[in-house]
Amino acid sequence: MKPLSELPDPQRIRGLLFDIDDTLTTDGRLTAEAYCAMARLKRAGKLLVPITGRPAGWCDHIARMWPVDAVVGENGAFYFCFSQGKLHRRFQDANQVRARNRSRLEAIGARIVEQVPGCAFASDQPYRETDLAIDYCEDVPPLPLEAAERIAALMRAEGLSAKISSIHVNGWFGAYDKLAMTSLLFAEFFVTSPDTLRQDFVFAGDSPNDAPMFSFFDNSVGVANVLRFAERIETPPKYVTLGAAGAGFAELAAYLLGD
């Protein structure tokens, strides 16, 4: 990973796509510094899209209330855009498919919680439309990464796609991921080609579930705490900030704005 200072021509970048937990936030909180960095980027005309594992309930609020142009949630299950006073919702799966899968995911989650001592359903699980989130590090005493990997293995044994974030292990039915829905969002809503998306936008993240994004974007950035997962990310980011979490996000925003 190269230092952020080597990212070329930062002012030509059209927008920033970014993970939320431990990329934008710090210790579970959205700091004033990070939120102001988002607002400054938006005022400068940059296109902003959080790409997160957080649930539909959160993303409804984010799309409506934050200084962003859209949000991709539940690791690629949907995108939401608030435009002309209306929330536009685009899901990977139809309503009836999501409803059928939710009961199956609940049963799988109950079995995993029994088999991995110390983990729990994520506190935001009731607000999810599509995926199962098992907490190993947010509202439970932190478990080692080996426990997260065990949870992911149990999910895959049940036929789920599974990804490890900095706080949760997420599982869902289907082969989509953050990159697939991001590409769909930019094609459908922003009329942007894959080549333009790859070359003219930055993605920032911090954990293994960001690997497809790190791989795709020419200008992929990890905040400094990504180094925690250095041996576990299939494709690491190309650049890394000096600051961790929200401070790293603010550092990236300042660099893109030429500060």
Wavefront OBJ file of the C-alpha trace (Angstrom):
o trace
v 0.000 0.000 0.000
v 1.303 3.420 -0.995
v 0.945 6.553 1.135
v -2.039 8.744 0.311
v 0.335 11.495 -0.829
v 1.143 9.384 -3.911
v -2.469 9.289 -5.159
v -2.177 11.235 -8.452
v -4.155 14.343 -9.454
v -6.546 14.337 -6.477
v -8.506 17.370 -7.647
v -9.605 15.588 -10.831
v -11.495 12.996 -8.733
v -15.257 13.370 -9.294
v -16.445 11.717 -6.131
v -15.834 9.529 -3.105
v -17.444 6.205 -2.255
v -16.819 4.979 1.273
v -17.555 2.377 3.894
v -19.129 3.651 7.116
v -18.079 1.595 10.148
v -14.483 2.332 11.185
v -13.919 4.198 7.905
v -16.210 7.183 8.378
v -16.955 6.485 12.049
v -14.592 6.206 15.013
v -15.297 3.824 17.904
v -18.896 3.540 16.768
v -19.554 7.287 16.550
v -19.802 9.710 13.648
v -17.494 12.529 14.681
v -18.025 16.188 13.845
v -14.705 16.117 11.966
v -15.825 13.292 9.668
v -19.315 14.693 9.100
v -17.899 18.118 8.267
v -15.497 16.454 5.832
v -18.493 14.940 4.022
v -20.236 18.319 3.948
v -17.148 20.052 2.561
v -16.814 17.492 -0.217
v -20.493 17.881 -1.102
v -20.212 21.681 -1.210
v -17.217 21.288 -3.520
v -19.405 19.366 -5.979
v -18.067 15.878 -5.289
v -20.468 12.957 -5.636
v -20.705 11.044 -2.320
v -22.014 7.497 -1.788
v -21.633 5.436 1.405
v -21.210 1.728 0.585
v -22.071 -0.137 3.763
v -23.143 -3.347 5.430
v -25.595 -1.396 7.584
v -29.335 -2.115 7.311
v -32.132 -0.690 5.210
v -33.531 1.162 8.230
v -30.299 3.073 8.662
v -29.890 3.648 4.920
v -33.338 5.225 4.624
v -32.182 7.855 7.133
v -28.730 8.227 5.556
v -30.109 8.801 2.055
v -32.583 11.402 3.317
v -30.533 13.255 5.923
v -26.803 13.047 5.205
v -24.946 15.196 2.641
v -24.714 12.274 0.200
v -26.091 11.463 -3.260
v -27.082 7.833 -2.635
v -26.295 4.880 -0.378
v -25.632 1.191 -1.054
v -26.597 -0.965 1.917
v -26.533 -4.483 3.364
v -23.356 -5.278 1.429
v -24.960 -4.690 -1.966
v -28.574 -5.769 -1.409
v -29.952 -2.394 -2.543
v -29.331 1.236 -3.296
v -31.404 4.176 -2.053
v -31.350 7.669 -3.565
v -33.201 10.719 -2.256
v -33.968 12.914 -5.253
v -36.555 15.644 -5.882
v -38.052 15.088 -2.439
v -38.618 11.330 -2.901
v -36.713 8.242 -1.796
v -35.938 5.882 -4.684
v -35.339 2.262 -3.577
v -33.770 -0.420 -5.798
v -33.383 -3.940 -4.377
v -31.480 -6.897 -5.753
v -34.327 -9.274 -4.805
v -38.112 -8.954 -5.076
v -40.259 -8.295 -1.996
v -41.519 -11.873 -1.751
v -37.994 -13.295 -2.011
v -36.765 -11.051 0.776
v -39.705 -11.953 2.986
v -39.150 -15.686 2.454
v -35.441 -15.442 3.151
v -35.773 -13.473 6.400
v -37.217 -16.425 8.338
v -34.510 -18.723 6.961
v -31.802 -16.254 7.984
v -33.210 -15.973 11.498
v -33.011 -19.758 11.962
v -29.446 -19.852 10.618
v -28.450 -17.005 12.922
v -29.874 -18.797 15.960
v -27.773 -21.864 15.178
v -24.618 -19.782 14.747
v -25.138 -17.958 18.056
v -25.382 -21.352 19.774
v -22.205 -22.658 18.120
v -19.918 -19.620 18.580
v -19.858 -18.543 22.235
v -19.836 -14.789 22.774
v -21.357 -13.700 19.462
v -24.915 -12.386 19.066
v -27.392 -11.127 16.529
v -26.391 -7.566 15.621
v -28.452 -4.926 17.407
v -29.550 -3.561 14.017
v -30.824 -6.946 12.748
v -34.531 -5.942 13.103
v -33.991 -3.160 10.550
v -32.522 -5.441 7.861
v -34.358 -6.403 4.678
v -31.993 -8.946 3.202
v -29.074 -10.149 5.282
v -28.040 -11.696 8.571
v -25.599 -9.761 10.755
v -23.763 -11.501 13.597
v -21.979 -9.218 16.044
v -18.485 -10.264 17.110
v -17.040 -6.880 18.045
v -19.629 -4.079 18.327
v -22.005 -4.567 21.280
v -20.461 -7.797 22.581
v -17.043 -8.153 24.223
v -14.643 -8.322 21.246
v -13.967 -11.804 19.914
v -10.777 -12.717 18.024
v -10.811 -12.638 14.235
v -10.678 -16.431 14.289
v -14.190 -16.394 15.759
v -15.373 -14.133 12.939
v -13.877 -16.532 10.430
v -15.688 -19.422 12.157
v -18.989 -17.527 11.878
v -18.352 -16.885 8.174
v -17.577 -20.574 7.612
v -20.846 -21.592 9.305
v -22.757 -19.162 7.095
v -21.167 -20.556 3.951
v -21.991 -24.099 5.072
v -25.646 -22.982 5.128
v -25.405 -21.747 1.525
v -24.910 -18.054 2.281
v -22.457 -15.581 0.886
v -20.490 -14.279 3.888
v -18.258 -11.274 4.504
v -16.372 -10.082 7.573
v -16.492 -6.394 8.485
v -14.751 -4.662 11.362
v -17.736 -5.331 13.669
v -20.075 -7.913 12.114
v -20.100 -11.007 9.956
v -22.800 -10.622 7.306
v -24.454 -13.419 5.372
v -27.066 -13.435 2.609
v -28.567 -15.597 -0.115
v -27.188 -14.715 -3.548
v -23.875 -13.890 -5.181
v -24.061 -10.084 -5.176
v -21.666 -7.836 -3.260
v -20.902 -4.158 -2.691
v -19.295 -3.756 -6.113
v -22.153 -5.310 -8.092
v -24.776 -2.965 -6.623
v -22.455 0.037 -6.825
v -21.962 -0.630 -10.541
v -25.737 -0.949 -11.001
v -26.352 2.318 -9.134
v -23.891 4.224 -11.291
v -25.207 2.723 -14.516
v -28.898 3.289 -13.722
v -28.975 6.449 -11.631
v -25.833 8.383 -12.539
v -25.448 7.076 -16.142
v -21.768 6.374 -15.545
v -19.770 3.678 -17.335
v -17.679 1.119 -15.418
v -14.472 2.615 -16.829
v -15.399 6.115 -15.678
v -16.416 4.800 -12.272
v -13.129 2.943 -11.879
v -10.901 5.812 -13.007
v -12.634 8.983 -11.764
v -13.841 7.972 -8.294
v -12.127 6.989 -5.055
v -13.298 4.215 -2.759
v -12.299 4.220 0.923
v -12.706 1.284 3.307
v -11.156 -0.651 6.139
v -11.994 -4.376 6.188
v -12.237 -7.674 4.237
v -15.761 -7.046 2.931
v -14.315 -4.072 1.023
v -11.922 -6.262 -1.006
v -13.999 -6.249 -4.257
v -14.042 -2.453 -4.135
v -10.330 -2.219 -3.364
v -9.655 -4.442 -6.361
v -11.887 -2.580 -8.817
v -11.008 1.063 -8.212
v -7.784 2.514 -9.589
v -7.795 4.849 -6.588
v -8.769 2.642 -3.633
v -7.824 3.904 -0.175
v -7.689 2.233 3.206
v -7.859 4.228 6.404
v -4.923 3.272 8.624
v -6.839 0.691 10.673
v -7.122 -1.445 7.539
v -3.700 -2.740 8.567
v -5.483 -4.786 11.249
v -6.708 -7.023 8.422
v -3.545 -6.910 6.317
v -3.173 -10.697 6.242
v -6.890 -11.345 5.702
v -7.866 -9.055 2.804
v -7.804 -10.829 -0.531
v -7.043 -7.572 -2.361
v -5.762 -4.695 -0.204
v -6.276 -1.011 -1.047
v -3.728 0.699 -3.249
v -3.216 3.662 -0.891
v -3.467 4.135 2.879
v -4.005 7.170 5.107
v -1.923 8.091 8.128
v -5.025 8.584 10.273
v -7.339 5.813 11.422
v -11.114 5.611 11.008
v -12.875 9.019 10.851
v -9.605 10.922 11.153
v -8.340 9.033 8.105
v -11.550 9.874 6.238
v -11.090 13.563 7.046
v -7.458 13.315 5.907
v -8.586 11.839 2.578
v -11.244 14.538 2.135
v -8.691 17.278 2.756
v -6.307 15.716 0.239
v -9.045 15.520 -2.433
v -9.926 19.163 -1.781
v -6.327 20.278 -2.103
v -5.938 21.419 1.513
l 1 2 3 4 5 6 7 8 9 10 11 12 13 14 15 16 17 18 19 20 21 22 23 24 25 26 27 28 29 30 31 32 33 34 35 36 37 38 39 40 41 42 43 44 45 46 47 48 49 50 51 52 53 54 55 56 57 58 59 60 61 62 63 64 65 66 67 68 69 70 71 72 73 74 75 76 77 78 79 80 81 82 83 84 85 86 87 88 89 90 91 92 93 94 95 96 97 98 99 100 101 102 103 104 105 106 107 108 109 110 111 112 113 114 115 116 117 118 119 120 121 122 123 124 125 126 127 128 129 130 131 132 133 134 135 136 137 138 139 140 141 142 143 144 145 146 147 148 149 150 151 152 153 154 155 156 157 158 159 160 161 162 163 164 165 166 167 168 169 170 171 172 173 174 175 176 177 178 179 180 181 182 183 184 185 186 187 188 189 190 191 192 193 194 195 196 197 198 199 200 201 202 203 204 205 206 207 208 209 210 211 212 213 214 215 216 217 218 219 220 221 222 223 224 225 226 227 228 229 230 231 232 233 234 235 236 237 238 239 240 241 242 243 244 245 246 247 248 249 250 251 252 253 254 255 256 257 258 259
